[in-house]
Amino acid sequence: MKSQMPVFVPSIEPSPEHGRQTRALAERNSTIKAEGGEPNIEQKREHLEALRNEVLDDLVELERIRKQRSQTSKEDLKALDLMVQAKAIPLDDAHWHDVDLFLRMPTMVSDEAVTSIALYEAIIDMERELDADAKLPSEEQERRAAARKQHCRVLKDEWGVN
Amino acid sequence: MPPSNGRARQDTLSAIGTHVSAMTSRIQRLSAAHQWIQRALVTATPQGLSRLDWIARRLSQT
C-alpha cells in the first residue's frame, strides 16, 4: 500500500526558533490542565509534532557537529589535549569545560543521538496511542504506525543504533 | 475514552517534553563549545609559532 504519511525531512540547519514552539505548546497544555480541563487529542498531537520536529532538528545539529569534528586534524586534537593537561593558558572553568567537551565530542554526540532516537520512539508510540484514542480506522492506524516505524529505522541506521 | 486515559497521556506528553527540552539544552551547549573551538582551529598558524601556542593564544583571546 502506498504510504500517504508526510515524509519527515529535517531542515538543513536547526531553526532559530528551535524549541520555542514546543515550549509554547507545552505551556498552553499546562494552562488548560491547571484550569481543570484537559488538552484534546488535536492539541496533544500538535504538541507531539512540535516535539518530533525538535528532536529531528537536534539530530541535524548533532550530524553537523559530527561531520565537522571528524575533519579536525590529529595535530589540533593533540594540541588541545596537551593544553588541557598543562592548563597553561588563563581560561575560566566554563571554557575549560568547553575544551574538555570538544575532546570528548564523538562520544557525547553519539550518546545524545541515542537519547534523541529513544525520545523519537517515545513520541511515535504516543502518536500511535492518540490514533487509537481518535478511533481512526484500524487500517489507517497500521499504515501510520508503519510509516513512523520506517522513519525510525532510517534514523537508527544513520546513527548505528540497534 | 475514559478520562484517566487522557490524563495519563498528558502526563506522558509532559514528561517527554521535559526530556526533549533538557536534551536540546545539552546539544546547544555542545554546539556552542564546538563552534567556539572550531573558530580557533580554522585559522592558520603564523610562522614562528607552534600550533599549540597559536591555538592557546586564539582561545585565550575569545
Backbone of each chain as ProteinMPNN parsed JSONL, in Angstrom:
{"seq_chain_A": "MKSQMPVFVPSIEPSPEHGRQTRALAERNSTIKAEGGEPNIEQKREHLEALRNEVLDDLVELERIRKQRSQTSKEDLKALDLMVQAKAIPLDDAHWHDVDLFLRMPTMVSDEAVTSIALYEAIIDMERELDADAKLPSEEQERRAAARKQHCRVLKDEWGVN", "coords_chain_A": {"N_chain_A": [[0.837, -1.198, 0.0], [0.504, 2.217, -0.825], [2.217, 4.693, 0.945], [0.712, 7.426, 2.648], [1.596, 9.075, 4.49], [3.111, 12.073, 5.729], [6.388, 12.894, 4.573], [9.141, 12.953, 6.65], [11.265, 15.341, 6.503], [14.134, 16.543, 7.747], [15.089, 19.913, 8.473], [17.785, 21.698, 6.859], [19.452, 23.253, 8.452], [19.269, 23.796, 11.998], [16.342, 25.398, 13.123], [16.129, 28.898, 13.917], [14.169, 29.295, 15.675], [14.233, 27.195, 17.267], [12.895, 24.903, 19.479], [11.236, 26.771, 20.588], [8.54, 26.717, 19.775], [7.74, 24.284, 20.831], [7.958, 24.754, 23.565], [6.009, 26.733, 23.846], [3.666, 25.333, 23.201], [3.685, 23.38, 25.177], [3.31, 24.957, 27.378], [0.775, 26.001, 26.839], [-0.789, 23.641, 26.976], [-0.338, 22.979, 29.631], [-1.551, 25.09, 30.901], [-4.212, 24.687, 30.216], [-4.625, 22.342, 31.631], [-4.152, 23.213, 34.25], [-6.311, 24.796, 34.606], [-8.23, 23.027, 35.079], [-9.123, 21.622, 32.932], [-8.598, 19.522, 30.023], [-6.183, 18.935, 27.57], [-7.269, 18.464, 24.21], [-7.337, 15.725, 21.794], [-6.278, 16.676, 19.373], [-4.81, 18.882, 20.221], [-2.883, 17.637, 21.764], [-1.642, 16.116, 19.807], [-0.576, 18.154, 18.248], [1.339, 19.199, 19.97], [2.986, 16.961, 20.21], [3.894, 16.737, 17.583], [5.421, 19.037, 17.357], [7.372, 18.411, 19.221], [8.525, 16.203, 17.995], [9.612, 17.412, 15.715], [11.462, 19.028, 16.958], [13.211, 17.152, 18.043], [14.157, 16.02, 15.663], [15.441, 18.231, 14.546], [17.419, 18.495, 16.466], [18.882, 16.202, 15.936], [19.839, 16.833, 13.4], [21.559, 18.91, 14.049], [23.375, 17.508, 15.635], [24.458, 15.837, 13.698], [25.713, 17.723, 12.095], [27.692, 18.643, 13.852], [29.068, 16.247, 14.247], [30.075, 15.73, 11.687], [31.729, 17.953, 11.196], [33.512, 17.757, 13.335], [34.793, 15.409, 12.729], [36.538, 16.207, 10.841], [38.551, 17.485, 12.085], [41.996, 17.977, 12.593], [44.52, 15.573, 13.572], [46.711, 16.709, 14.725], [45.727, 19.123, 15.765], [43.948, 18.133, 17.663], [45.711, 16.869, 19.368], [47.132, 19.066, 20.279], [45.135, 20.445, 21.694], [44.593, 18.567, 23.642], [47.022, 18.487, 25.03], [46.985, 21.05, 25.984], [44.862, 21.011, 27.776], [45.886, 19.228, 29.644], [48.144, 20.61, 30.596], [47.083, 22.988, 31.376], [47.856, 25.552, 30.636], [47.053, 28.045, 29.843], [45.216, 31.059, 30.603], [42.056, 30.386, 31.267], [38.554, 30.52, 31.952], [36.571, 28.375, 34.119], [34.327, 27.472, 32.704], [35.103, 27.643, 30.051], [37.275, 25.888, 30.014], [35.84, 23.609, 30.407], [34.469, 23.561, 27.995], [36.57, 22.964, 26.225], [37.209, 20.447, 27.119], [34.788, 19.156, 26.546], [34.888, 19.299, 23.774], [36.998, 17.6, 23.184], [35.887, 15.205, 23.953], [33.858, 14.969, 22.173], [32.963, 13.117, 20.038], [31.959, 10.883, 21.503], [30.074, 12.141, 23.133], [28.306, 13.195, 21.235], [27.388, 10.875, 20.029], [26.126, 9.628, 22.222], [24.077, 11.473, 22.722], [22.671, 11.234, 20.369], [21.648, 8.675, 20.596], [19.94, 9.085, 22.758], [18.209, 10.958, 21.585], [16.97, 9.403, 19.617], [15.706, 7.493, 21.174], [13.853, 9.113, 22.436], [12.445, 9.938, 20.223], [11.251, 7.538, 19.55], [9.57, 7.227, 21.754], [7.864, 9.313, 21.269], [6.612, 8.584, 18.832], [5.347, 6.294, 19.666], [3.444, 7.355, 21.335], [2.005, 8.845, 19.523], [0.836, 6.819, 18.129], [-0.856, 5.805, 20.097], [-2.565, 7.962, 20.394], [-3.776, 7.953, 17.905], [-5.274, 5.672, 18.203], [-6.933, 6.47, 20.315], [-8.331, 8.414, 18.961], [-9.887, 6.886, 17.478], [-9.361, 6.087, 14.834], [-9.742, 4.381, 11.676], [-8.713, 0.952, 11.776], [-6.979, 0.076, 9.778], [-5.886, 2.438, 8.83], [-4.61, 3.306, 11.129], [-2.633, 1.336, 11.33], [-1.198, 1.794, 8.996], [-0.163, 4.362, 9.4], [1.397, 3.859, 11.679], [3.261, 2.092, 10.622], [4.607, 3.706, 8.781], [5.789, 5.558, 10.48], [7.447, 3.903, 11.998], [9.167, 3.015, 10.026], [10.529, 5.349, 9.369], [11.838, 5.724, 11.757], [13.534, 3.535, 11.762], [15.234, 4.279, 9.709], [16.533, 6.45, 10.888], [17.836, 5.128, 12.977], [19.556, 3.477, 11.533], [21.164, 5.417, 10.336], [22.561, 6.346, 12.519], [23.696, 4.155, 13.599], [22.351, 2.762, 15.594], [20.978, 0.159, 17.506]], "CA_chain_A": [[0.0, 0.0, 0.0], [1.335, 3.431, -0.916], [2.108, 5.5, 2.156], [0.292, 8.818, 2.464], [2.118, 9.868, 5.609], [4.103, 13.056, 5.291], [7.785, 12.466, 4.701], [9.756, 13.855, 7.616], [12.573, 15.775, 6.024], [14.643, 17.565, 8.655], [15.638, 21.098, 7.83], [19.241, 21.628, 6.702], [20.018, 23.86, 9.659], [18.245, 23.957, 13.015], [15.654, 26.674, 13.032], [16.43, 29.823, 15.022], [13.047, 29.196, 16.617], [14.378, 25.863, 17.826], [12.398, 24.659, 20.827], [10.291, 27.787, 21.07], [7.168, 26.258, 19.55], [7.484, 23.195, 21.781], [7.724, 25.346, 24.891], [4.725, 27.441, 23.82], [2.572, 24.346, 23.229], [3.706, 22.747, 26.5], [2.718, 25.94, 28.289], [-0.669, 26.039, 26.566], [-1.42, 22.44, 27.522], [-0.275, 23.054, 31.101], [-2.564, 26.061, 31.331], [-5.517, 24.007, 30.097], [-4.694, 21.385, 32.743], [-4.232, 23.969, 35.507], [-7.671, 25.346, 34.711], [-9.15, 21.913, 35.331], [-9.504, 20.966, 31.684], [-7.623, 18.563, 29.5], [-5.977, 19.17, 26.135], [-7.919, 17.435, 23.39], [-6.389, 14.898, 21.025], [-5.569, 17.506, 18.383], [-3.813, 19.709, 20.923], [-1.769, 16.75, 22.122], [-0.955, 15.793, 18.541], [0.186, 19.336, 17.842], [2.5, 19.257, 20.859], [3.875, 15.848, 19.831], [4.53, 17.034, 16.3], [6.48, 20.023, 17.641], [8.459, 17.686, 19.901], [9.203, 15.373, 16.987], [10.436, 18.302, 14.895], [12.604, 19.488, 17.77], [14.161, 16.034, 18.107], [14.802, 15.897, 14.345], [16.394, 19.353, 14.441], [18.564, 18.15, 17.324], [19.696, 15.212, 15.211], [20.526, 17.559, 12.326], [22.67, 19.631, 14.676], [24.376, 16.5, 16.019], [25.128, 15.394, 12.469], [26.599, 18.81, 11.678], [28.852, 18.607, 14.753], [29.811, 15.005, 13.983], [30.794, 15.857, 10.42], [32.8, 18.941, 11.334], [34.505, 17.245, 14.289], [35.575, 14.34, 12.088], [37.543, 16.826, 9.97], [39.59, 18.11, 12.905], [43.254, 17.242, 12.394], [45.09, 14.918, 14.75], [47.632, 17.673, 15.333], [44.941, 20.054, 16.584], [43.414, 17.398, 18.819], [46.84, 16.657, 20.275], [47.415, 20.37, 20.898], [44.08, 20.711, 22.688], [44.786, 17.611, 24.737], [48.173, 18.972, 25.819], [46.569, 22.285, 26.642], [44.037, 20.627, 28.933], [46.754, 18.615, 30.661], [49.054, 21.597, 31.185], [46.293, 24.154, 31.81], [48.884, 26.595, 30.538], [46.529, 29.367, 29.47], [44.173, 31.501, 31.533], [40.661, 30.258, 30.814], [37.664, 30.255, 33.092], [36.167, 26.964, 34.217], [33.357, 27.128, 31.651], [35.829, 27.422, 28.793], [37.998, 24.606, 30.119], [34.817, 22.573, 30.201], [34.224, 23.51, 26.542], [37.675, 22.239, 25.585], [37.026, 19.047, 27.501], [33.654, 18.655, 25.749], [35.327, 19.147, 22.386], [37.819, 16.39, 23.077], [35.024, 14.021, 24.11], [32.683, 15.212, 21.324], [32.37, 11.957, 19.35], [31.155, 10.095, 22.447], [28.927, 12.937, 23.565], [27.361, 13.28, 20.117], [26.786, 9.557, 19.862], [25.205, 9.415, 23.349], [22.879, 12.309, 22.545], [21.9, 10.674, 19.249], [20.892, 7.536, 21.156], [18.841, 9.676, 23.55], [17.245, 11.564, 20.642], [16.195, 8.362, 18.936], [14.813, 6.9, 22.185], [12.727, 10.047, 22.617], [11.663, 9.863, 18.985], [10.418, 6.327, 19.667], [8.503, 7.504, 22.732], [6.906, 10.223, 20.612], [5.787, 7.868, 17.847], [4.468, 5.382, 20.429], [2.306, 8.126, 21.82], [1.186, 9.197, 18.357], [0.033, 5.613, 17.844], [-1.919, 5.747, 21.114], [-3.554, 9.006, 20.088], [-4.552, 7.475, 16.746], [-6.27, 4.724, 18.734], [-7.907, 7.282, 21.062], [-9.163, 9.131, 17.993], [-10.686, 5.84, 16.822], [-9.129, 6.017, 13.382], [-9.892, 3.006, 11.181], [-7.517, 0.204, 12.157], [-6.04, 0.032, 8.656], [-5.189, 3.724, 8.808], [-3.685, 3.299, 12.271], [-1.487, 0.481, 10.995], [-0.423, 2.45, 7.944], [0.602, 5.449, 10.021], [2.414, 3.276, 12.572], [4.323, 1.51, 9.794], [5.405, 4.802, 8.211], [6.627, 6.13, 11.557], [8.492, 2.927, 12.337], [10.122, 3.002, 8.92], [11.39, 6.521, 9.522], [12.668, 5.476, 12.933], [14.58, 2.602, 11.345], [16.204, 5.058, 8.925], [17.349, 7.207, 11.855], [18.706, 4.18, 13.688], [20.625, 3.072, 10.612], [22.093, 6.546, 10.154], [23.369, 6.558, 13.717], [24.224, 2.877, 14.065], [21.679, 2.378, 16.841], [20.238, -1.1, 17.315]], "C_chain_A": [[0.883, 1.264, 0.0], [1.108, 4.294, 0.333], [1.665, 6.922, 1.844], [0.793, 9.694, 3.608], [3.083, 10.92, 5.083], [5.51, 12.517, 5.476], [8.474, 13.472, 5.621], [11.155, 14.213, 7.141], [13.084, 16.856, 6.971], [15.194, 18.749, 7.879], [17.164, 20.977, 7.766], [19.924, 22.156, 7.971], [18.916, 23.935, 10.712], [17.627, 25.348, 12.929], [16.062, 27.593, 14.18], [15.341, 29.778, 16.088], [13.115, 27.889, 17.396], [13.871, 25.758, 19.262], [11.34, 25.633, 21.29], [8.838, 27.317, 20.931], [6.794, 25.17, 20.563], [7.151, 23.766, 23.154], [6.369, 26.039, 24.942], [3.57, 26.446, 23.922], [2.516, 23.629, 24.578], [3.02, 23.67, 27.509], [1.2, 26.0, 28.098], [-1.36, 24.828, 27.192], [-1.402, 22.434, 29.05], [-1.344, 23.996, 31.632], [-3.956, 25.42, 31.29], [-5.705, 23.076, 31.292], [-4.879, 22.114, 34.072], [-5.634, 24.537, 35.714], [-8.715, 24.238, 34.846], [-9.595, 21.193, 34.075], [-8.476, 19.934, 31.269], [-7.435, 18.832, 28.017], [-6.654, 18.065, 25.317], [-6.872, 16.716, 22.523], [-5.596, 15.741, 20.03], [-4.496, 18.365, 19.039], [-2.612, 18.871, 21.343], [-0.949, 16.387, 20.88], [-0.032, 16.943, 18.118], [1.48, 19.446, 18.668], [3.509, 18.153, 20.477], [4.612, 16.129, 18.531], [5.672, 18.04, 16.498], [7.663, 19.334, 18.315], [9.253, 16.851, 18.893], [10.118, 16.238, 16.116], [11.659, 18.791, 15.666], [13.668, 18.383, 17.842], [14.894, 15.884, 16.76], [15.792, 17.033, 14.115], [17.627, 19.088, 15.294], [19.485, 17.168, 16.608], [20.458, 15.863, 14.054], [21.738, 18.29, 12.898], [23.782, 18.655, 15.091], [25.158, 16.024, 14.798], [26.115, 16.453, 11.989], [27.875, 18.802, 12.538], [29.719, 17.39, 14.419], [30.683, 15.155, 12.739], [31.985, 16.809, 10.58], [33.924, 18.417, 12.248], [35.395, 16.18, 13.649], [36.659, 14.916, 11.19], [38.656, 17.511, 10.761], [40.878, 17.288, 12.795], [43.737, 16.625, 13.706], [46.015, 15.885, 15.494], [46.874, 18.646, 16.253], [44.385, 19.36, 17.83], [44.509, 17.179, 19.859], [47.155, 17.96, 21.018], [46.384, 20.679, 21.985], [44.245, 19.805, 23.906], [45.928, 18.069, 25.65], [47.793, 20.217, 26.617], [45.739, 21.984, 27.895], [44.924, 20.059, 30.045], [47.6, 19.659, 31.38], [48.292, 22.761, 31.82], [47.169, 25.412, 31.768], [48.329, 27.966, 30.158], [45.406, 29.758, 30.428], [42.782, 31.413, 30.912], [39.788, 30.057, 32.038], [37.174, 28.8, 33.028], [35.228, 26.544, 33.082], [34.072, 26.842, 30.332], [36.702, 26.167, 28.841], [37.038, 23.446, 29.889], [34.506, 22.423, 28.706], [35.322, 22.718, 25.821], [37.542, 20.746, 25.872], [35.889, 18.402, 26.691], [34.099, 18.385, 24.314], [36.128, 17.863, 22.208], [36.965, 15.124, 23.177], [33.827, 14.057, 23.147], [32.128, 13.964, 20.626], [31.482, 11.112, 20.273], [29.894, 10.854, 22.86], [27.851, 12.983, 22.473], [26.629, 11.951, 19.942], [25.764, 9.277, 20.983], [23.914, 10.224, 23.172], [22.018, 11.804, 21.379], [21.054, 9.493, 19.733], [19.7, 8.052, 21.964], [17.765, 10.249, 22.625], [16.346, 10.495, 20.024], [15.252, 7.661, 19.92], [13.605, 7.814, 22.41], [11.831, 10.051, 21.376], [10.725, 8.644, 19.042], [9.27, 6.54, 20.646], [7.417, 8.38, 22.101], [6.018, 9.45, 19.631], [4.894, 6.823, 18.522], [3.214, 6.13, 20.872], [1.4, 8.568, 20.674], [0.282, 8.011, 17.988], [-1.136, 5.506, 18.829], [-3.001, 6.793, 20.826], [-4.406, 8.63, 18.871], [-5.639, 6.513, 17.212], [-7.354, 5.482, 19.502], [-8.872, 7.987, 20.11], [-10.05, 8.183, 17.189], [-10.575, 5.895, 15.286], [-9.368, 4.574, 12.933], [-8.583, 2.233, 11.413], [-6.487, 0.153, 11.032], [-5.218, 1.315, 8.584], [-4.174, 3.814, 9.969], [-2.428, 2.498, 11.943], [-0.576, 1.142, 9.964], [0.454, 3.564, 8.539], [1.729, 4.891, 10.892], [3.585, 2.724, 11.758], [5.215, 2.603, 9.217], [6.325, 5.405, 9.273], [7.776, 5.187, 11.908], [9.578, 2.914, 11.277], [11.095, 4.183, 9.056], [12.346, 6.337, 10.698], [13.82, 4.532, 12.574], [15.667, 3.327, 10.551], [17.133, 5.829, 9.87], [18.325, 6.286, 12.574], [19.869, 3.74, 12.801], [21.662, 4.177, 10.458], [23.052, 6.682, 11.331], [23.934, 5.263, 14.287], [23.641, 2.451, 15.399], [20.887, 1.112, 16.588], [18.797, -0.984, 17.804]], "O_chain_A": [[1.87, 1.351, 0.731], [-0.026, 4.581, 0.718], [2.162, 7.551, 0.91], [0.471, 10.879, 3.695], [3.79, 10.686, 4.103], [5.786, 11.777, 6.42], [8.404, 14.682, 5.403], [12.108, 13.464, 7.359], [12.54, 17.96, 7.003], [15.7, 18.599, 6.767], [17.76, 20.231, 8.543], [20.867, 21.549, 8.48], [17.749, 24.117, 10.367], [18.318, 26.339, 12.691], [16.312, 27.126, 15.291], [15.552, 30.164, 17.238], [12.171, 27.522, 18.096], [14.366, 26.448, 20.153], [10.626, 25.373, 22.259], [8.022, 27.492, 21.836], [5.678, 25.143, 21.081], [6.207, 23.335, 23.816], [5.659, 25.953, 25.944], [2.604, 26.688, 24.645], [1.434, 23.307, 25.068], [2.261, 23.226, 28.37], [0.441, 26.043, 29.066], [-2.388, 24.967, 27.856], [-2.335, 21.944, 29.687], [-1.961, 23.743, 32.666], [-4.763, 25.591, 32.204], [-6.779, 23.017, 31.89], [-5.665, 21.686, 34.918], [-6.082, 24.731, 36.844], [-9.918, 24.479, 34.742], [-10.374, 20.242, 34.153], [-7.61, 19.532, 32.046], [-8.414, 18.947, 27.279], [-6.616, 16.89, 25.683], [-5.691, 17.062, 22.529], [-4.393, 15.546, 19.862], [-3.413, 18.554, 18.486], [-1.471, 19.329, 21.288], [0.281, 16.36, 20.917], [1.107, 16.74, 17.697], [2.552, 19.742, 18.142], [4.717, 18.387, 20.429], [5.791, 15.808, 18.387], [6.739, 17.916, 15.896], [8.818, 19.637, 18.017], [10.482, 16.8, 18.936], [11.248, 15.854, 15.816], [12.745, 18.946, 15.107], [14.864, 18.647, 17.717], [16.102, 15.65, 16.729], [16.863, 16.818, 13.549], [18.746, 19.413, 14.898], [20.708, 17.289, 16.667], [21.593, 15.483, 13.764], [22.814, 18.285, 12.3], [24.968, 18.938, 14.922], [26.372, 15.833, 14.863], [27.213, 16.131, 11.534], [28.986, 18.935, 12.023], [30.942, 17.492, 14.321], [31.852, 14.77, 12.724], [33.1, 16.506, 10.155], [35.11, 18.605, 11.976], [36.577, 16.057, 13.97], [37.595, 14.211, 10.813], [39.594, 18.054, 10.177], [40.852, 16.061, 12.89], [43.405, 17.094, 14.794], [46.089, 15.878, 16.723], [47.317, 18.948, 17.361], [44.358, 19.941, 18.915], [44.275, 17.287, 21.062], [47.411, 17.957, 22.223], [46.742, 21.127, 23.075], [44.06, 20.23, 25.046], [45.812, 18.042, 26.875], [48.219, 20.407, 27.756], [45.901, 22.625, 28.933], [44.739, 20.364, 31.223], [47.761, 19.615, 32.6], [48.814, 23.438, 32.706], [47.217, 26.204, 32.708], [49.071, 28.948, 30.153], [44.731, 28.897, 30.992], [42.389, 32.273, 30.124], [40.227, 29.494, 33.041], [37.344, 28.107, 32.025], [35.311, 25.429, 32.567], [33.703, 25.928, 29.594], [36.852, 25.469, 27.839], [37.381, 22.443, 29.264], [34.305, 21.313, 28.212], [35.044, 21.912, 24.932], [37.735, 19.904, 24.995], [36.004, 17.271, 26.218], [33.732, 17.373, 23.717], [35.965, 17.137, 21.227], [37.279, 14.103, 22.565], [32.893, 13.268, 23.289], [30.912, 13.772, 20.626], [30.398, 10.68, 19.881], [28.802, 10.29, 22.928], [26.66, 12.831, 22.744], [25.417, 11.913, 19.735], [24.678, 8.757, 20.726], [22.815, 9.735, 23.434], [20.794, 11.931, 21.4], [19.9, 9.334, 19.334], [18.594, 7.522, 21.864], [16.57, 10.054, 22.848], [15.13, 10.662, 19.923], [14.14, 7.28, 19.556], [12.477, 7.342, 22.555], [10.609, 10.157, 21.48], [9.566, 8.716, 18.636], [8.145, 6.098, 20.409], [6.226, 8.213, 22.361], [4.803, 9.646, 19.61], [3.818, 6.501, 18.018], [2.096, 5.621, 20.796], [0.182, 8.654, 20.832], [-0.871, 8.184, 17.593], [-2.255, 5.164, 18.448], [-4.193, 6.536, 20.995], [-5.595, 8.944, 18.81], [-6.761, 6.522, 16.706], [-8.541, 5.185, 19.368], [-10.059, 8.14, 20.401], [-10.844, 8.603, 16.347], [-11.563, 5.766, 14.563], [-9.212, 3.646, 13.726], [-7.491, 2.783, 11.266], [-5.281, 0.182, 11.28], [-4.018, 1.286, 8.313], [-3.061, 4.317, 9.815], [-1.31, 2.921, 12.237], [0.65, 1.06, 10.049], [1.637, 3.685, 8.224], [2.86, 5.375, 10.853], [4.745, 2.864, 12.144], [6.435, 2.451, 9.168], [7.483, 5.721, 9.002], [8.918, 5.611, 12.091], [10.764, 2.814, 11.59], [12.305, 4.038, 8.883], [13.507, 6.742, 10.642], [14.947, 4.716, 13.033], [16.856, 3.039, 10.693], [18.349, 5.857, 9.681], [19.494, 6.623, 12.756], [21.01, 3.642, 13.252], [22.867, 3.925, 10.449], [24.205, 7.08, 11.165], [24.577, 5.272, 15.337], [24.327, 1.86, 16.232], [20.201, 0.997, 15.573], [18.037, -1.949, 17.718]]}, "seq_chain_B": "MPPSNGRARQDTLSAIGTHVSAMTSRIQRLSAAHQWIQRALVTATPQGLSRLDWIARRLSQT", "coords_chain_B": {"N_chain_B": [[-13.283, 7.288, 25.451], [-11.861, 6.729, 28.582], [-11.605, 9.227, 31.148], [-9.242, 9.021, 32.671], [-7.382, 7.881, 31.007], [-6.789, 9.941, 29.2], [-5.636, 11.807, 30.92], [-3.416, 10.405, 31.759], [-2.065, 10.204, 29.321], [-1.517, 12.903, 28.895], [0.219, 13.401, 31.016], [2.353, 11.748, 30.297], [3.064, 12.957, 27.921], [3.91, 15.455, 28.86], [6.13, 14.632, 30.307], [7.78, 13.591, 28.295], [8.208, 15.954, 26.92], [9.698, 17.392, 28.821], [12.057, 15.892, 28.898], [12.926, 16.143, 26.232], [13.373, 18.864, 26.096], [15.471, 19.169, 27.942], [17.41, 17.661, 26.664], [17.754, 19.095, 24.276], [18.853, 21.436, 25.314], [21.302, 20.462, 26.267], [22.481, 19.697, 23.86], [22.657, 22.138, 22.567], [24.529, 23.321, 24.172], [26.758, 21.682, 23.654], [27.046, 22.319, 20.973], [27.672, 25.038, 21.084], [30.131, 24.973, 22.421], [31.584, 23.537, 20.575], [31.555, 25.247, 18.339], [32.953, 27.437, 19.312], [35.562, 26.452, 19.752], [36.111, 25.564, 17.207], [36.256, 27.919, 15.75], [38.714, 28.848, 16.567], [40.362, 26.915, 15.557], [40.206, 27.019, 12.783], [41.924, 28.872, 11.809], [45.047, 29.626, 10.248], [48.352, 28.812, 11.373], [50.59, 31.339, 12.325], [53.888, 32.017, 11.055], [56.691, 30.897, 12.954], [55.409, 30.317, 15.272], [54.262, 27.653, 17.384], [51.754, 25.187, 16.703], [50.275, 24.553, 18.952], [50.818, 26.77, 20.64], [49.652, 28.762, 19.117], [46.91, 28.005, 18.962], [46.311, 28.085, 21.663], [46.694, 30.777, 22.141], [44.7, 31.909, 20.525], [42.396, 30.85, 21.723], [42.516, 31.946, 24.262], [42.062, 34.537, 23.71], [39.439, 34.815, 23.048]], "CA_chain_B": [[-12.03, 7.123, 26.181], [-12.013, 7.12, 29.984], [-10.826, 10.423, 31.424], [-7.929, 8.697, 33.226], [-6.501, 7.657, 29.859], [-6.372, 11.245, 28.693], [-4.716, 12.418, 31.898], [-2.146, 9.651, 31.686], [-1.403, 10.62, 28.082], [-0.996, 14.256, 29.084], [1.392, 13.298, 31.897], [3.45, 11.182, 29.495], [3.463, 14.001, 26.969], [4.694, 16.456, 29.602], [7.42, 14.033, 30.663], [8.586, 13.557, 27.066], [8.589, 17.346, 26.658], [10.775, 17.768, 29.751], [13.289, 15.224, 28.462], [13.362, 16.734, 24.956], [13.9, 20.195, 26.39], [16.784, 19.004, 28.591], [18.354, 17.182, 25.653], [18.047, 20.215, 23.377], [19.784, 22.337, 26.019], [22.641, 19.847, 26.276], [23.028, 19.735, 22.496], [23.03, 23.527, 22.284], [25.793, 23.541, 24.906], [27.785, 21.017, 22.846], [27.207, 23.073, 19.742], [28.359, 26.293, 21.399], [31.525, 24.622, 22.719], [32.186, 23.125, 19.325], [31.756, 26.422, 17.48], [33.986, 28.291, 19.915], [36.875, 25.859, 19.464], [36.276, 25.494, 15.753], [36.681, 29.245, 15.283], [40.154, 28.959, 16.82], [41.104, 25.926, 14.767], [40.177, 27.246, 11.328], [42.945, 29.846, 11.391], [46.388, 29.069, 10.004], [49.36, 29.217, 12.367], [51.62, 32.239, 11.773], [55.266, 31.484, 11.111], [57.425, 31.155, 14.194], [54.638, 29.844, 16.442], [53.804, 26.261, 17.289], [50.285, 25.075, 16.603], [49.761, 24.601, 20.324], [50.855, 28.164, 21.103], [48.688, 29.566, 18.355], [45.54, 27.668, 19.397], [46.174, 28.602, 23.026], [46.531, 32.235, 22.047], [43.362, 32.18, 19.96], [41.338, 30.538, 22.705], [42.55, 32.858, 25.411], [41.623, 35.868, 23.26], [37.995, 34.851, 22.72]], "C_chain_B": [[-12.232, 7.543, 27.63], [-11.143, 8.325, 30.284], [-9.416, 10.103, 31.924], [-6.903, 8.435, 32.121], [-5.916, 8.967, 29.351], [-5.383, 11.901, 29.625], [-3.356, 11.735, 31.841], [-1.364, 10.052, 30.447], [-0.77, 11.999, 28.268], [0.249, 14.239, 29.977], [2.599, 12.766, 31.125], [3.991, 12.232, 28.537], [4.328, 15.056, 27.665], [6.083, 15.914, 29.927], [8.335, 13.98, 29.442], [9.101, 14.972, 26.774], [9.74, 17.793, 27.545], [12.1, 17.166, 29.302], [13.835, 15.839, 27.163], [14.014, 18.096, 25.227], [15.298, 20.109, 27.019], [17.823, 18.568, 27.553], [18.747, 18.318, 24.7], [19.037, 21.177, 24.025], [21.197, 21.763, 26.014], [23.288, 19.94, 24.892], [23.438, 21.166, 22.124], [24.346, 23.878, 22.98], [26.961, 22.915, 24.136], [28.117, 21.841, 21.602], [27.985, 24.364, 19.991], [29.843, 26.028, 21.67], [32.263, 24.295, 21.42], [32.506, 24.323, 18.439], [32.883, 27.305, 17.999], [35.386, 27.747, 19.57], [37.149, 25.871, 17.963], [36.769, 26.83, 15.184], [38.192, 29.436, 15.483], [40.939, 28.042, 15.89], [41.165, 26.245, 13.273], [41.277, 28.202, 10.865], [44.303, 29.165, 11.235], [47.372, 29.617, 11.042], [50.39, 30.163, 11.733], [53.004, 31.62, 11.914], [55.92, 31.838, 12.447], [56.682, 30.707, 15.437], [54.315, 28.376, 16.268], [52.278, 26.27, 17.2], [49.653, 25.197, 17.993], [49.72, 26.039, 20.842], [49.792, 29.01, 20.414], [47.241, 29.291, 18.809], [45.303, 28.237, 20.803], [45.942, 30.108, 23.007], [45.136, 32.6, 21.546], [42.266, 31.953, 21.0], [41.336, 31.531, 23.858], [42.112, 34.272, 25.027], [40.118, 35.942, 23.046], [37.138, 34.53, 23.934]], "O_chain_B": [[-12.739, 8.638, 27.875], [-10.048, 8.443, 29.733], [-8.482, 10.847, 31.627], [-5.717, 8.725, 32.276], [-4.715, 9.082, 29.108], [-4.398, 12.489, 29.178], [-2.306, 12.377, 31.87], [-0.146, 10.223, 30.504], [0.364, 12.234, 27.853], [1.211, 14.966, 29.729], [3.716, 13.261, 31.274], [5.201, 12.38, 28.363], [5.345, 15.492, 27.127], [7.08, 16.63, 29.839], [9.524, 14.285, 29.538], [10.267, 15.164, 26.429], [10.651, 18.486, 27.09], [13.134, 17.833, 29.318], [15.041, 16.031, 27.014], [15.057, 18.428, 24.665], [16.193, 20.879, 26.67], [18.961, 19.039, 27.56], [19.919, 18.48, 24.362], [19.951, 21.673, 23.366], [22.168, 22.484, 25.787], [24.48, 20.223, 24.767], [24.446, 21.374, 21.449], [25.165, 24.629, 22.451], [28.016, 23.531, 23.983], [29.276, 22.032, 21.237], [28.852, 24.736, 19.2], [30.706, 26.771, 21.203], [33.399, 24.715, 21.201], [33.589, 24.408, 17.861], [33.667, 27.851, 17.224], [36.269, 28.495, 19.152], [38.262, 26.149, 17.515], [37.586, 26.866, 14.264], [38.859, 30.093, 14.683], [42.055, 28.368, 15.486], [42.073, 25.791, 12.577], [41.531, 28.326, 9.667], [44.654, 28.256, 11.986], [47.229, 30.742, 11.52], [50.994, 29.824, 10.716], [53.242, 30.795, 12.797], [55.725, 32.927, 12.988], [57.242, 30.71, 16.533], [54.117, 27.902, 15.149], [51.618, 27.239, 17.575], [48.632, 25.861, 18.173], [48.718, 26.475, 21.411], [49.131, 29.847, 21.03], [46.457, 30.217, 19.012], [44.244, 28.794, 21.094], [45.115, 30.64, 23.747], [44.482, 33.493, 22.086], [41.339, 32.751, 21.136], [40.279, 31.909, 24.365], [41.826, 35.101, 25.891], [39.576, 37.035, 22.879], [35.91, 34.517, 23.837]]}, "name": "protein", "num_of_chains": 2, "seq": "MKSQMPVFVPSIEPSPEHGRQTRALAERNSTIKAEGGEPNIEQKREHLEALRNEVLDDLVELERIRKQRSQTSKEDLKALDLMVQAKAIPLDDAHWHDVDLFLRMPTMVSDEAVTSIALYEAIIDMERELDADAKLPSEEQERRAAARKQHCRVLKDEWGVNMPPSNGRARQDTLSAIGTHVSAMTSRIQRLSAAHQWIQRALVTATPQGLSRLDWIARRLSQT"}
